[in-house]
């Protein structure tokens, strides 16, 4: 499944529907869709749905580097629809032993 970034601001109602707690409803959450809770980092992203002619307020994908946008009015052109999802970014680190010689023999 491919995730696409959000190109428009999110509303408080959209954040609430995705399960973002009210205390996390900040300008960063509305503008970037980025939310931190302790060490965890969440991001609102979009996934593809069906091709449709978006109605006002519906999300769709557009652009050479696709992003999700909210239709400002009813669009008469077919676009790929988008559904907002909340994702969690998980960072891992790998530690391994390396062996090397400090001096050449």
C-alpha positions in Angstrom: 0.0 0.0 0.0 1.4 3.4 -1.0 0.9 6.4 1.2 0.6 10.0 -0.1 1.2 13.3 1.8 -1.6 15.7 2.5 -1.6 18.9 0.4 -4.4 20.8 2.3 -5.0 21.7 5.9 -6.9 19.2 8.0 -10.0 20.2 10.1 -10.4 19.3 13.8 -13.3 17.1 12.8 -11.1 15.1 10.4 -8.4 14.7 13.0 -11.0 13.5 15.6 -12.4 11.0 13.1 -8.9 9.5 12.6 -8.6 9.1 16.4 -6.2 12.0 17.1 -6.8 13.2 20.7 -8.0 16.8 21.1 -4.8 17.7 23.0 -2.8 16.8 19.9 -5.0 19.1 17.7 -2.2 21.7 17.1 -1.3 23.9 14.1 1.3 21.3 13.1 -1.4 18.6 13.2 -3.7 20.6 11.1 -1.1 21.8 8.6 1.3 18.8 8.3 -0.8 16.0 9.7 2.0 15.3 12.1 1.3 14.3 15.8 3.7 13.3 18.5 2.6 11.4 21.6 5.6 10.7 23.9 8.2 9.0 21.8 5.7 7.9 19.1 5.2 9.9 15.9 2.0 9.7 13.9 1.4 11.1 10.5 -1.9 11.6 8.6 -1.4 10.3 5.1 -3.7 9.4 2.2 -4.3 6.1 0.3 -5.8 5.6 -3.1 -9.4 4.7 -3.5 -11.5 4.6 -6.8 -11.5 7.0 -9.7 -14.2 9.6 -9.2 -15.3 13.2 -9.9 -14.7 14.6 -6.5 -17.6 16.6 -4.9 -16.9 19.6 -2.7 -15.0 18.5 0.4 -14.0 15.1 -0.8 -10.3 14.1 -0.9 -8.5 13.2 -4.2 -4.9 12.7 -5.5 -3.4 15.1 -8.0 0.0 16.3 -9.2 3.2 15.1 -10.8 4.3 14.2 -7.3 0.9 13.1 -6.0 -0.6 14.7 -2.9 -4.0 14.5 -1.4 -6.2 17.6 -1.8 -9.7 18.5 -0.6 -12.0 19.5 -3.5 -12.8 23.2 -3.2 -16.0 22.6 -5.3 -17.5 19.9 -7.4 -14.9 18.9 -10.0 -16.0 17.7 -13.4 -12.8 15.8 -14.1 -12.0 12.3 -13.1 -9.3 12.0 -10.3 -8.1 9.2 -8.1 -10.0 9.4 -4.8 -8.1 9.5 -1.5 -8.9 8.2 2.0 -7.2 9.7 5.0 -5.4 7.3 7.4 -3.3 7.7 10.5 0.1 6.1 10.2 2.8 5.5 12.9 6.4 6.1 12.1 8.6 3.5 13.7 12.4 4.1 13.8 14.7 1.2 14.4 18.4 1.0 15.0 20.7 -1.9 14.3 23.9 -2.4 16.3 26.5 -4.8 15.1 30.0 -5.7 16.0 32.7 -4.7 13.5 36.2 -6.0 13.5 39.1 -4.0 12.1 42.8 -3.6 12.7 44.2 -0.4 14.0 47.7 -1.0 12.7 48.8 -2.9 9.6 51.1 -5.9 10.3 
